[in-house]
Amino acid sequence: MFRKALLLGILLTLTGVQLVVAQTDSTQLAPIEDFVVVIKDTRLDILDKRPALLAKFELDEKNNLKKDKEILVYKPIVSADGKKKVTGSIYTTKGFRIVIYNGPDRVQAMQVKNNFARAYPATTSSMSYNVPSYKIKVGDFESRNDASKFLRKIGKAFPTAFIVPDIITVKNINVTD
C-alpha cells in the first residue's frame, strides 16, 4: 500500500512539473536560431528568383522569335543539276492540328491513319501514344481559322475530329528555274 502511495506521489509530482514547464512563457525561451545551424546549398537562393528568371527568359525567347521571323534571309541552294534554285525556310511555331482519332486501340488507330493518308496524301499525319490512348493528329495549321476550314472539309469522314493547339512545322520552300 505504501508503495502505491509513493508511486502515486511521484507520478503527481512529475505531472505537475510537466504542467509548469508547458505553461512557461515562450518569450523566456532562447531563440531557435541560437541552437540551429542552417547549412544550405547556394543554388537554393536561385530557386527564389526562378519565376522572375523564367519570365525574363520567355520574354527574350519571344523577342528572338520575332527577330528571326522578321529577318528570314536564306542563301539560295542550287539543285543537283545546277539549273533550279531552292529558297525558303523550315521552322517550328505554335499552331493547330486536328485530332482525328483518340482511343486505346492501336490497330484501329493505324487504320484511321492509313485511311486519312489515302484520302489526303498532301496533308501530314502523325501518331502518338500517351498511356492508355493513341492519338492521330493531322495537318500543320498556323491559324485556328485554317484548321476550322479543314475540319469542315473532313467532318463527314471523321465526325469525332477536333482541333488542338500544338507545335507545328512550317515549310516555306520555293523552287525557281
KELO-824012 format. One record per residue (C-alpha): residue in three letters; residue number from 1; x, y, z. Coordinates in steps of 0.05 Angstrom, whole numbers, plus 5000, padded with zeros to 4 digits. Layout:
BEGIN
PADO, ALA, NUM, X, Y, Z $
...
This chain:
BEGIN
PADO, MET, 1, 5000, 5000, 5000 $
PADO, PHE, 2, 5057, 5047, 5018 $
PADO, ARG, 3, 5089, 5032, 4951 $
PADO, LYS, 4, 5026, 5050, 4913 $
PADO, ALA, 5, 5021, 5116, 4951 $
PADO, LEU, 6, 5094, 5131, 4938 $
PADO, LEU, 7, 5087, 5116, 4863 $
PADO, LEU, 8, 5024, 5158, 4861 $
PADO, GLY, 9, 5060, 5216, 4894 $
PADO, ILE, 10, 5119, 5212, 4846 $
PADO, LEU, 11, 5072, 5209, 4787 $
PADO, LEU, 12, 5033, 5270, 4811 $
PADO, THR, 13, 5098, 5308, 4823 $
PADO, LEU, 14, 5124, 5293, 4753 $
PADO, THR, 15, 5057, 5312, 4722 $
PADO, GLY, 16, 5057, 5378, 4759 $
PADO, VAL, 17, 5127, 5393, 4735 $
PADO, GLN, 18, 5106, 5379, 4663 $
PADO, LEU, 19, 5047, 5426, 4670 $
PADO, VAL, 20, 5091, 5481, 4698 $
PADO, VAL, 21, 5142, 5472, 4641 $
PADO, ALA, 22, 5086, 5471, 4589 $
PADO, GLN, 23, 5057, 5536, 4615 $
PADO, THR, 24, 5121, 5576, 4615 $
PADO, ASP, 25, 5121, 5639, 4573 $
PADO, SER, 26, 5153, 5627, 4505 $
PADO, THR, 27, 5187, 5695, 4508 $
PADO, GLN, 28, 5232, 5668, 4563 $
PADO, LEU, 29, 5259, 5613, 4518 $
PADO, ALA, 30, 5322, 5625, 4477 $
PADO, PRO, 31, 5310, 5637, 4403 $
PADO, ILE, 32, 5314, 5576, 4359 $
PADO, GLU, 33, 5367, 5607, 4315 $
PADO, ASP, 34, 5417, 5603, 4373 $
PADO, PHE, 35, 5412, 5527, 4372 $
PADO, VAL, 36, 5403, 5512, 4298 $
PADO, VAL, 37, 5457, 5517, 4246 $
PADO, VAL, 38, 5429, 5520, 4175 $
PADO, ILE, 39, 5474, 5492, 4121 $
PADO, LYS, 40, 5444, 5500, 4051 $
PADO, ASP, 41, 5465, 5496, 3980 $
PADO, THR, 42, 5475, 5565, 3948 $
PADO, ARG, 43, 5433, 5542, 3889 $
PADO, LEU, 44, 5371, 5545, 3933 $
PADO, ASP, 45, 5375, 5621, 3930 $
PADO, ILE, 46, 5367, 5617, 3855 $
PADO, LEU, 47, 5301, 5580, 3864 $
PADO, ASP, 48, 5272, 5641, 3899 $
PADO, LYS, 49, 5288, 5682, 3837 $
PADO, ARG, 50, 5265, 5629, 3788 $
PADO, PRO, 51, 5197, 5658, 3769 $
PADO, ALA, 52, 5229, 5724, 3751 $
PADO, LEU, 53, 5284, 5689, 3712 $
PADO, LEU, 54, 5234, 5647, 3674 $
PADO, ALA, 55, 5193, 5708, 3656 $
PADO, LYS, 56, 5256, 5743, 3630 $
PADO, PHE, 57, 5276, 5681, 3591 $
PADO, GLU, 58, 5207, 5675, 3559 $
PADO, LEU, 59, 5208, 5749, 3540 $
PADO, ASP, 60, 5277, 5741, 3509 $
PADO, GLU, 61, 5254, 5680, 3470 $
PADO, LYS, 62, 5192, 5717, 3446 $
PADO, ASN, 63, 5235, 5776, 3423 $
PADO, ASN, 64, 5284, 5729, 3388 $
PADO, LEU, 65, 5227, 5693, 3352 $
PADO, LYS, 66, 5201, 5760, 3327 $
PADO, LYS, 67, 5270, 5779, 3303 $
PADO, ASP, 68, 5281, 5711, 3270 $
PADO, LYS, 69, 5214, 5716, 3233 $
PADO, GLU, 70, 5228, 5787, 3210 $
PADO, ILE, 71, 5298, 5771, 3185 $
PADO, LEU, 72, 5289, 5707, 3146 $
PADO, VAL, 73, 5347, 5713, 3098 $
PADO, TYR, 74, 5370, 5649, 3066 $
PADO, LYS, 75, 5421, 5638, 3013 $
PADO, PRO, 76, 5393, 5601, 2953 $
PADO, ILE, 77, 5413, 5528, 2944 $
PADO, VAL, 78, 5428, 5505, 2874 $
PADO, SER, 79, 5396, 5438, 2856 $
PADO, ALA, 80, 5438, 5379, 2836 $
PADO, ASP, 81, 5430, 5393, 2761 $
PADO, GLY, 82, 5452, 5465, 2772 $
PADO, LYS, 83, 5390, 5495, 2739 $
PADO, LYS, 84, 5339, 5505, 2794 $
PADO, LYS, 85, 5346, 5546, 2856 $
PADO, VAL, 86, 5313, 5526, 2921 $
PADO, THR, 87, 5299, 5581, 2972 $
PADO, GLY, 88, 5257, 5585, 3034 $
PADO, SER, 89, 5255, 5563, 3106 $
PADO, ILE, 90, 5231, 5509, 3152 $
PADO, TYR, 91, 5215, 5527, 3224 $
PADO, THR, 92, 5170, 5507, 3282 $
PADO, THR, 93, 5120, 5552, 3316 $
PADO, LYS, 94, 5056, 5549, 3356 $
PADO, GLY, 95, 4996, 5529, 3314 $
PADO, PHE, 96, 4940, 5479, 3309 $
PADO, ARG, 97, 4928, 5407, 3289 $
PADO, ILE, 98, 4866, 5364, 3283 $
PADO, VAL, 99, 4858, 5301, 3323 $
PADO, ILE, 100, 4820, 5250, 3281 $
PADO, TYR, 101, 4828, 5191, 3328 $
PADO, ASN, 102, 4836, 5185, 3403 $
PADO, GLY, 103, 4829, 5116, 3434 $
PADO, PRO, 104, 4862, 5055, 3464 $
PADO, ASP, 105, 4863, 5010, 3402 $
PADO, ARG, 106, 4929, 5013, 3363 $
PADO, VAL, 107, 4903, 4973, 3304 $
PADO, GLN, 108, 4844, 5019, 3295 $
PADO, ALA, 109, 4890, 5080, 3302 $
PADO, MET, 110, 4934, 5054, 3246 $
PADO, GLN, 111, 4872, 5041, 3202 $
PADO, VAL, 112, 4848, 5112, 3213 $
PADO, LYS, 113, 4917, 5140, 3197 $
PADO, ASN, 114, 4923, 5099, 3133 $
PADO, ASN, 115, 4852, 5117, 3111 $
PADO, PHE, 116, 4868, 5191, 3121 $
PADO, ALA, 117, 4934, 5185, 3084 $
PADO, ARG, 118, 4898, 5153, 3024 $
PADO, ALA, 119, 4844, 5207, 3023 $
PADO, TYR, 120, 4890, 5267, 3036 $
PADO, PRO, 121, 4961, 5249, 3014 $
PADO, ALA, 122, 4986, 5321, 3015 $
PADO, THR, 123, 4969, 5331, 3089 $
PADO, THR, 124, 5016, 5305, 3142 $
PADO, SER, 125, 4993, 5258, 3197 $
PADO, SER, 126, 5026, 5231, 3259 $
PADO, MET, 127, 5010, 5180, 3313 $
PADO, SER, 128, 5028, 5189, 3387 $
PADO, TYR, 129, 5017, 5145, 3447 $
PADO, ASN, 130, 5004, 5170, 3517 $
PADO, VAL, 131, 4982, 5115, 3564 $
PADO, PRO, 132, 4928, 5090, 3553 $
PADO, SER, 133, 4908, 5123, 3487 $
PADO, TYR, 134, 4933, 5132, 3417 $
PADO, LYS, 135, 4923, 5198, 3380 $
PADO, ILE, 136, 4925, 5212, 3306 $
PADO, LYS, 137, 4938, 5286, 3292 $
PADO, VAL, 138, 4936, 5315, 3222 $
PADO, GLY, 139, 4957, 5380, 3189 $
PADO, ASP, 140, 5001, 5439, 3206 $
PADO, PHE, 141, 4956, 5500, 3212 $
PADO, GLU, 142, 4983, 5568, 3232 $
PADO, SER, 143, 4914, 5595, 3249 $
PADO, ARG, 144, 4852, 5565, 3281 $
PADO, ASN, 145, 4812, 5591, 3221 $
PADO, ASP, 146, 4852, 5548, 3173 $
PADO, ALA, 147, 4844, 5488, 3218 $
PADO, SER, 148, 4768, 5500, 3222 $
PADO, LYS, 149, 4763, 5502, 3147 $
PADO, PHE, 150, 4799, 5436, 3141 $
PADO, LEU, 151, 4758, 5406, 3197 $
PADO, ARG, 152, 4694, 5423, 3159 $
PADO, LYS, 153, 4724, 5390, 3097 $
PADO, ILE, 154, 4739, 5324, 3133 $
PADO, GLY, 155, 4680, 5327, 3181 $
PADO, LYS, 156, 4638, 5274, 3146 $
PADO, ALA, 157, 4694, 5223, 3141 $
PADO, PHE, 158, 4718, 5237, 3213 $
PADO, PRO, 159, 4658, 5261, 3254 $
PADO, THR, 160, 4694, 5258, 3322 $
PADO, ALA, 161, 4753, 5301, 3299 $
PADO, PHE, 162, 4771, 5364, 3338 $
PADO, ILE, 163, 4823, 5420, 3337 $
PADO, VAL, 164, 4881, 5423, 3387 $
PADO, PRO, 165, 4937, 5473, 3396 $
PADO, ASP, 166, 5005, 5443, 3380 $
PADO, ILE, 167, 5076, 5458, 3357 $
PADO, ILE, 168, 5075, 5455, 3281 $
PADO, THR, 169, 5127, 5454, 3226 $
PADO, VAL, 170, 5121, 5509, 3175 $
PADO, LYS, 171, 5155, 5498, 3107 $
PADO, ASN, 172, 5164, 5557, 3060 $
PADO, ILE, 173, 5202, 5525, 3003 $
PADO, ASN, 174, 5205, 5558, 2934 $
PADO, VAL, 175, 5236, 5525, 2872 $
PADO, THR, 176, 5252, 5571, 2813 $
PADO, ASP, 177, 5286, 5558, 2747 $
